[in-house]
């Protein structure tokens, strides 16, 4: 038995169900089994070459040391310009923007800086697992507000009002949404803004998927809504849009007083984001080129292929994603749950999909499927899923 006595907050944080599944996919790969991976939430594209070249130049120029805690000034200036041009958000790069070690760190910094022990943080499920974990790390209570596939996974403002207590301090938004692919319309966000103002809530708006939208959908930056700039922390990053997940560069923008205080949390967690990765991130923002549009065009094809393939079974209810690169289909109420189906898919069909319970209470009959693989893999994976659920799996082609 270990002599180390762990803090209770660590015990409350659940291991990532996504990572446990990916570990199994990795193990099967080492044994020679090729798995179609619908589990991982990262683009399969390489980072655009000019971005990598900028990072290489930074390395060659000796940018291998700590930067300013808030990030290099050129990067923060590029972030400010991007937010102004693309989001109609106006932030001072010197006082209102902080570069972070990915959007994940930004979420943790926000929760550690905004929540006292015992406070409550509202978030909409199904949800990315870090939101609840970050609240737990802060000693706060994550409060789930479920959304449903029959309502296209849109939150109900009345459910928010019912969940409010004197301890509610923060509401977390994620639109476009992981894992559902839902995009919240402006009218809904305006109603949430009214609730936040009436209840004096801080808002953490995770907009990491803002550029990955389809059809007529578009992402609204929450801080642009009347009265919301002063109570919102806007979080974003480079990982999803530019296929830079391993670079670990994200950012947070908000009121100067809040960023100044949160910088103290950030500097004690990571000091600063990676120096030469920040140079690459700046290049991505200043010279984005057509890479994002090209990736989204391919995601659109993959989304359509996944939806068409899953339509070959009546054992799934599928909402057509309006953003991100995820689908969150539902299994029937009278059959096996997603734990059993995910295990069968992995063992029999060599397809990895994440059981829905990973993303919140009550989603045991959902699975998250990422369409970050090649079009051919998406088509083949969807075929295997449909055939297995129909009881007519024809094997791996």
ABEGO torsion letter per residue (X at the ends): XBABBBBAAAAABBBBAAAAAAAAAAAAAAAGBBBBBAABBBBABBBBAAAAAAAAAAAAAGBABBBBAAEBAAAAAAAAAAAAAAAGBBBBAAAABBBBBEAAAAAAAAAAAABBBGBBBBBBOBBBAAAAAAAAAAGBBBBBBBBBAAAGGBBBAAAAAAABBAABABBBBBOBBOAAGBBBBAAAAAAAAAAAAAAGBBBBBBAAAAABBBEABBBBBAAABBGAAAABBBBBBAAAAAGAAAAGBBBBBBBAAAAAAAAAAAAAAAGBBBAAAAAAAAAAAABAEAAAAAAAAAAAAAAAAAAAAAAABAABBBBBBABEABBBBBBBAABBBAAAAAAAAAAAAGBBBBBAAAAEBGAAABBBBBBABBAAAAAAAAAAAAAAAAGABAEBX
